[in-house]
Amino acid sequence: MDEHIKVSVIIPYFKNKKFIKETLESVLGQTYKNVEIIVVDDGSDDGLVEEYGDFFRKHGIIYVKKENGGPASARNVGMRLAVGSMIALLDADDVWHADKIRTQIDFHLRTKSQVVYAKSKVFMSDLGIESGLVPAVEYYYGDILKKLLVRNFITNSSIMFSRSVLDRCGFFREDPQLVAIEDYEYWLRVAAVFSIHIVLDPPLVFYRLHPDQISKKDSSESCRQLSGMFMNFFRSNELKNFRFLMLCRSIKYYIGFLKRRVERWFR
């Protein structure tokens, strides 16, 4: 495969030193090589650069440290620094299949899809619950906004998108009220504008589940967060664009239907 497309991999980091090397090695081991890796340290004080600075320099990994502002701000810093025409997100505790980037780039070239995510599996061995891999969720593709409004089935580490997504949808919202669901809010905005496609087989992302990432918020707080997010989304221009798009598609379908009926009448 021609590797003329550069892929920027954005990895937000916050006090996750236990897993970061394995995560980075899964990117360095990709069979697709035209990749830049950007690690954005969101104000950690765990000595990451002291321990891994030589590793970063050896492999040409771009390391940036910023004041703590949450995962959305860290991803935004990385995306603003990125020079690749395609952007892939990766959390600092997840792992990629060696063909992850190559498979998604091949799919992008064949289909012209601007947003492609991948099937994931959940790795739970660190919880001591079960060793190995289990299936994650059901997946959908195409015009997925309605499905996405019911449940977020896109994992951060599975998605790759073109710069046209940034041009149309902007960046992650750095609202403190969206912490832990800022990705969900972004996928909703993207799905209102773009068709989102998926590479189903094989699973290309291994999502690591461990005690440190289990939410400490109670159910009432989570419901309040989601309610606020949905209210803002339904008032947004993105949804207006979605309604307009659905209207255009309905008109196009109706015109096609009438054309077929007229052709039958005059046969």
N, C-alpha and C positions, 0 to 999 in steps of 0.2 A: 504494500500500500504506500502511495505517496504521502509523506508526512509533512506537507507544506503548511498545514494548519497548526498553529501554536495553541496549546491548551494551558491556561493559567489555573493552577490548583490552589485554592484559598483554604487555609487551615487556621481557624481561630483557636487560640490556646489560653487556658486558664487553669493553672495548678493541676496539670494532668500528666506529670512527668513519667508516671508509671507505664503509660501506654504510648507515648509520643514516638518513640523510636520505631516500634513495630508499625505504627501508622505511616511514618515517613518511608520506611523500607518497602512498604507495599506500593508506594508511589514510585520510588526509585526502581523498583523491579518491574514496572510496566513494560510491556512489549512495544508500546508506542512511546517514542523517545523525545518528540518535540514538545517538551513540557517545561514550564517554570513552576517552582514551588514557592509559595509565599506563606510563611508562618507569622501570624499576628498575635503577639503576646498581649493579652488584655490586662496588663498591670499585675502580673504574677510576681510573687516574691519568694519563689521556691528554688532559685538558682538554676533555672533552665539553661540560660546562655553560658553560664560557667561550666556546666557539665557537658553541654552539647554544642558549644560554639565551634569547636574544631570540626565536629561532624557536619555542621551547617556549611562551613567554609569549604570543606573537602568536596561536598556534593553540590555546591553552587546554590544552596537554599537561601532564599531571601528571608531574613529575620527582622521583624519590626516590633518594637515595644511601644505601647501607648498607655495612657492612663486608663484605669478601669472604667468601662462604659457599657459592658454587656456584650453578648455574642453578636447582636445586630451591628453594633458599631465596629467590632473587630472585622466582621465580614465586609463591611462597607469600605474600611481602610484597605483591605486586601484587594477588593474589586477596583478601587480607584488606582491602585498601583499596577494592576495587571496590564500586560501588553498583549496577551493572547487574544485571538478573535473568538475563542470559545473559553468559557469559564466553568470550572467544576468545583463544587464545594465538598469539603471533607472535614468531618469532626475529628478532633485530636485523639479520640479513643477508638475509632472505627478502622476497618481494614478493607482494602480493595483486592478483588481478583486480579491476577496479572494482566488479563486482557480487557479490563474494564474500559479504559480510555479508547483503545483500538476498536472495540466493539461499538461504542457509542459514536465515534467519529465515522466509522464505516456506515452506520445507520443514518447519520446526518448527511453524508455525501450521497447516499442512495435515494433518500426520501426528501431532502431539503428541509427536514424538521429543524426548527429553531430551539426547541426544548425537548430534551430526551432524558428520561430517568430510567432506572434499572430495577430489576427484581432484587430484593434484599432478603437476607436471613438473619435471625437474631441469635447472637452468641451469648449464652448465659452461664458459662462455667465459673466465672468469677463470683457469682452469687451463691455457688454451692448448691443450686437447685437441681441443675441437670447439666451434664457435660455434653457438648456437641452443638448441633445446629437444629433449629426448628423453623418451620415456615413462619413468615411474618404476617402479611395481610393479603386481602384481595387487591387486585390492581385493575385500573381502567386506563383508557387512552382515547385520544381525539379531543372532542369537546367535553371535558370532564368537570366543568364548573359545578353542575348540579350534584354530581357524586361527591365532589370535594367539599361542598357545603355540609354534607352529612358527616364526613369524617376525613381527617388528614391521613392519606395513605402514601405520601411522598416523604421519604427520608432525605435529610440534607445531603448525606454522603452519596446518594445515588444520582443526583441531578447534574446535568450539564446543559448549558444554554449559550446562545450566541450573544454578541454585544447588542443586537437589536432589541433584546429583552430589556437591557438597561436603558436604551434610548426610549422605549415605549413605557416601561413600568417604573423606572427609577431604581432606587436602592431600598434596602430593608429599612423599615421605620424604627427609629431608636427610642421609641416610647417606653418608659419603664413599666407601663401597664401591660406591655406586650411581651415581657421577658418570659421565655419558655414557649411562647406561641408566635413569636415574630416570624418564624419560617412559614407557619400555616397562613398567616395574614398575607405574606408575600406570594405564596403559591396561588391564593385566591385571586390576587390582582393579576398575576400572570395568566391564569386560566381564563380570566374574563377577556383577554386580548388574543392569546395564542392557543392553538391546539397543542396539547402536550402528549408526547408519544413515549412508548416504553420498549425497552429490550427485555424480553421475558426470560430467555434461557441462554446460558445458565445464570443463576444468581451471581451478580457481580459485586455485591456489597455485603460485608459482614458487620452487622450492627452490634456493637458490644454493649451488653446490659450489665451494669455493676452498681453497687450500693450508692456510690457518690452521685449518681445521676437520677436517683429516685426523687421525685418532687416532694418537697416538704410542705407544699401548700395544701390546705384542706379543700374539700369539694366545693364549699361555698365560694372560696376565693377563685378557684378555677372556673366556676360557672360565671362569676362576676366578670372575670377576664374575657371569657368567650362572648358573653352578652355584649360587652362594650365593643369588642372587635367586630362582631357581626353588624351592630348598629352603625358603626362608622363605615363599614364596607357597603351596606345597603344604601347609604347616603352618598356614596362616592361616584366620581365620574366613570370609574371602571365599570360599575354596574350599568350605568347609562349606556356606555359603549356596548356592553353585552346585550342589552335589550335591543339596541339599534341593529346589532349584528343578527340577532334572532329574527327581527322583523324582516331584514333584507333576505335572509335565508328562506323565510316563510313565503315571501313574495316570489322568490326565484322558484321555489317548489311549486307554487300555485300556477305560475306561468307555464312551467313544464307540464303540469297536469292538464291544463287547458289545451296546450299544443298537441298532446297525445290524443285527447278526445276529439279535437278537430280533425286530426289526421285520420282517425277511425271513421268519422262521419263521411269523409270525401274519398274513401277508398273505392 
